[in-house]
């Protein structure tokens, strides 16, 4: 396997369960070392998964769903204790799995830390105050806040089933090892910034450029100090890199299920972790609270609204999630004290541009059934 062959295989129906745990073997990557003092979750009484759950008014078999979506890891925590943990053949407690867009929520946390430390003055500022090379692009003068909320106004098509879409066009740049920063200026302005929530992975890549410019450090270096080590990550983590050494911030973190769970737990606890406020509590609240009509659940998606690089789920229990393609999830239900991680290789993902292959709404239905079953 090489980089170009792997990327060409995405969204084609080709099995990916042998690839997502070893991307750093054939794509350049930076490494965040395991924390000097690891945090191991407490172990609680093991629960049994519900045998079935209801989605769209119909019963679904739990094991069949997990199998159909090529689930490699399922980890359930309640009040910080592991209640269920299951791995398939290509998963494992020590296996680092591709985050896909779950990485976006880590980037958001880092932006919040950079704001708190004064490296970024305000998210009301235009991103071009820090990344002037984006002047004359679709991001010229766009507020950092609008980029955080996927409301930059930049034109973008993230239809994985369309061979001419921007995401597929962009993947070809990745396959060739090109620079992310060279692709972003090719996007045009489609809507007025701050008025339409339109999912755009390049918005997150711009946030990555912002972090590097504002802090003067690589994303991996900054994250190791500010999140990875303070959270007590048990295993090393990887960020995949482009040809210039820039992290592919929009999707390319690699970590274990237990270490992914820690970002969910950190946010469930309001940014506070074992005696330290790692992410400001107000940033956490803002990140999971849509604050404008175009961000509300039911507007960008029938089930989801949007915060600062977190999906906010319609309902009365305050649920939110970091979600990546091929069915990667870090789901949080604060009312139940629950964090659930699902790492997957759903080979059918993106075959259609709708829920029939994405199965993300169906996954939330399963998670809610698991919450109901966890006493």
N, C-alpha and C positions, 0 to 999 in steps of 0.2 A: 504494500500500500504506500502511496505517496500523496502529497498534498493535493495535487490536481485531480488524481483519480478519486480520492475521497470526496472532494467538493462536488465533482461532476456526478457523484452517485446520490447526492442529497435530493430528497423530494421526488425520487423516481420509483419508489416502492422497494428499493434495494434494502435488505436487512442491514441494520447499523449496530446491532448489539455487540459486535466484536470490535467496533471502531471507537465508540464514545468513551471508552476507558483508557485509550492510548493515543490520544491526539498529540500529546507532547512528544511522542516518538517520531512523528514525521512532519510536525509544524513547529517552527521555532517558538520557544516559550521562556518566560521568566519564572522564577520560583520564589514563593514565599515559604520560609522554613516553618516547620511545626513549632508551636509555642513552647518556650522553655518550661512553662508550667501548664500542662494540658488540663482542660476541664472535661471530666467524664460525667455524663448525665447519671443521675440516680436511676436505679432500676425499680420499677413499680410492679404490681401484680399484672401478669400478662392477660390481655383481653383476647377474645376471639373476634375475628372480623365478622360482620353480618353476612349471612349467606347470600343475601340479595339486597338490592336497594331500588328505589323508584326514581325514574327519570322520564320526564314528559308523560307522566301518568301511567307508565308501563314498568313492570318489574324487570330488573336486569340482574343477571347472575354475577356475583362479585368476582369469583375466580376466573370466569370466562372473560370478563372485562379486563382484569389484570393481565391475563394471557394475551388477549387480542391487542393490547396496547404495549406489549413487550416490556412489562414492568420488571426492572432489574433491582429496585430497592423500594421498600415501603417502610417508613419509620413513623411511629405515632407517639407523641409525647403529651402527657397531661400534667400541668403544674410542674414542668421541668423534669419529669421522670419518664423513662421509656416504658411504654405500655405494650408496644408491639414493634417487632423488627423482623423483616423478612427480606432475603436476597435470593435472586435467581442465579442461574449458572454463571453469568458474566458480571454479576454484581458482587458485593461483599463489603464488610465493614471498613476495610482498608482500601477499597477501590475508589479512585478519583474519577468522577463522571463529568461529562460535559454539561455545563450549566445552561447552555443556550441563553435565552434572555432573562433567566433568573439573575444573571450578572448585572442587569440594569439596576436592580434594587440595591446591590452593593455599591454601585457607582453613586446612587442617590445619597446613601449614607455618608460616603466620603465627601460629597459636595456639602452636606450639612455640617460636617466636622470642619471643613475648610472655611465655611462661613463663620462658624463659632470662633475659630482661631484667628480670624481677620485676614486670612489669605485671599478670600473673596469678600469684597466689601458688602455687597447686597445682591440678592437675586433679582432685584428690580433693575439692576444695571444691564446694559446690553452685553452680550457675550463678546462682541467685537472689542470691548474695552480691554479684554484679556487676550483675545485671539484675533489680532488685527488682520491676519491673512484671510479671514472670512469676509472682510469688507468686499462689497460688490457681489457677494453670493446671496443665496436665499436667506442666510442667517445675519445679514448686515443689519445691525441695530435691533435685533430681536432680544427681548428680555431673557435672562437666564431662567426665570420662573416659567415662561411659556415653553421653553425647551424641556424643562423638567416635566411638564404636564403634557408632553406630546402635542403641543399646540403651536409649534414654531411657524406654521404656515408654509413650510417647504413642501414642494410637490414630491410625492413618493408613492409607489405601488408595491406593497409587500404581499402580493399574491404569489404563493409558492407554486401554484399550479400553472402559472403563466410564464412561459419561457422568455417572454419579452419584458417581464416586470423589472422594476428597479432592483429588487432584492436578488433576483437571478443575475441581472447584469452586474451587480456589485459582487456577487459570489465569484464571478469570473475574474474580477480584479484580485480577489483573495486567492483564487487558485493559482494565479500567476505570481503571487507574492508581492503585488503592488502596494503602494502607499494609500492608506485610508484617506489621508488629507488631500490627495489628488482627486479623489472621487467626489467628495462633498461639494466642491464648487460647481459640479455639473448639474446640481439640482436647481430648479427654478422655483419661484414663489407661486404658490397655488391659492392660498387663502390669507386673509389678514391675520397676523399673529395674535394669539390669545382669544380666538373666536371659535375654532374648530379643533376637537381632539381627533387627530389622525395618526394612528400608530406608525412610527417611522424610526427604524433602528439607527438611522444616521443622526437623529437627535441625541441619542445616547453617545454616539461616537464623538459628537461635538462636545458633550459634557466631559468626556475623557480628555479631549484637547484642552478644555478649560482647566481641568484639574492639573494637568502637567504644566500649563503656562502659569497658573496661579501659585502653585506650590514649588515649582522648580524641581520637581522630583518625578520619577516614574510612578505610574499607578501602583504597581506591585510593591515598590518600596514604601510608598505612603500608606498603602493598605496594611502591609505587614506591621508597621508601627502602630497604626491607629485602630485597626480592627482585628487582624489575624492573630497577633500575639495576645492582645488584651482579652479576646474571646476564648483563649485557650484552645485554639484549633489543634486537634490531635495529630493531623497529618500535614505534610507539605501541600501547598496548592500551586497551581500553575495559571498564568495568563498567557494565552497565545498571542504572538506578535506579528506585525506586518514587516515588510522588508526594511523599514527604517528603525525597527525596534520599538515601535509604538504598540501598546496593548490594543487588541481588538476589544474595546470596552463594551461594545453593544451585546456581546454574547459569549465570550471565550474564556470564562473562568472554568477551572477544573478542580473539584473538591469531593470529599466523601459526603455521604448522606448525613452523618452526624455533624459534620462541620457546616453543611448547608443549614441544618436545623438551628444553628446558633444565631443566624441573622433573624430568623423568625422569632426565636425566644427573646433576642435583644429588643426587637420592636414590641413584642407582647409585653415586655417589662418597661416600656417607655424609654428605651435607650440606656437603662441603668443595668449594670452587670457587675455583681459581686463587689459592691462598694465603690464603683466608679460610674460616672455619667459619661458613657462613651460617645453617645450621640445626643444632642440636646433634646429634652423632652418635647419642646415646642416643635422642633423639626420633625420628630416622629409623628406627632399629632397632625401636622400639616401634610405630611407625606401620605397619610391614609385617609385624608378628608377632602373630597372634591369640593372646591370652593366657588364654582361658577356653573351656570346651567349647562354648558357644553361638556362638562366633565362628569355629570351625574350618572349613576347607574341607569341603564336603559337608553343612553344617548350614544356613546361610542360603541356600545354593544348591548344586546338585550339583557344580559345578566350583570355586566361589569361597568363600573365607572373608573375614573383614573385620578391618581394623586401625583406624587413626585416619584415616578417610575415604579409605582406599585398599582396593581389592579385592586379596586375596591368593589366588593361583592354586594349586590342588592340583598337586603334583608334587615333584620332587627337585632343581629348579634355582633355587628361591627367587624365582620369578616373581611380579610384582605389577603392578597397572595402575590408572590413573585412567580411568574409563569414563563416557561420557555418552550420553543417548538419541540416536537417529538414527545411532548407530555412530561416536561420537567416542572415540578411544583414545590414551592414552600408556601404552605397554606397556614393561616393563623385565624383562630376563632377565640378572641380574647374573653368573650362571655363564658366560654367553657374551659378556658385555660389550656387550649389545645394548639399544638403545632404539628403539622403532618408534612412529611417530605415524600414525594414520589419521583423517582428517577426512572426514565423509560427510554425506549427506542422504537416507538410506534411507527412501524415501517410504512403505514398508510398515510401518515401525517402529510398534509399538503397536496394529496391527490386531488382534492376538491378544495375550493375556497370557502368552506363552510363547516359547520359542526359535524357533519357526517364523517369527516376524516380527522378533524381537530379533536373532537371528543372532550373538549375542555369543560363545557357545561356539565357533561355527564360525570366528569371527574369530581366536580364540586358536589354533585348529588351524592357520590360515593363518600366523600369526606364528611358530609353532613350526617350520613348514616353511621359512619364510624364514630363521630362525636356523640350521637345518640346512644351508641352501644358502649361508650366508655364511661363507666360510673366511678 
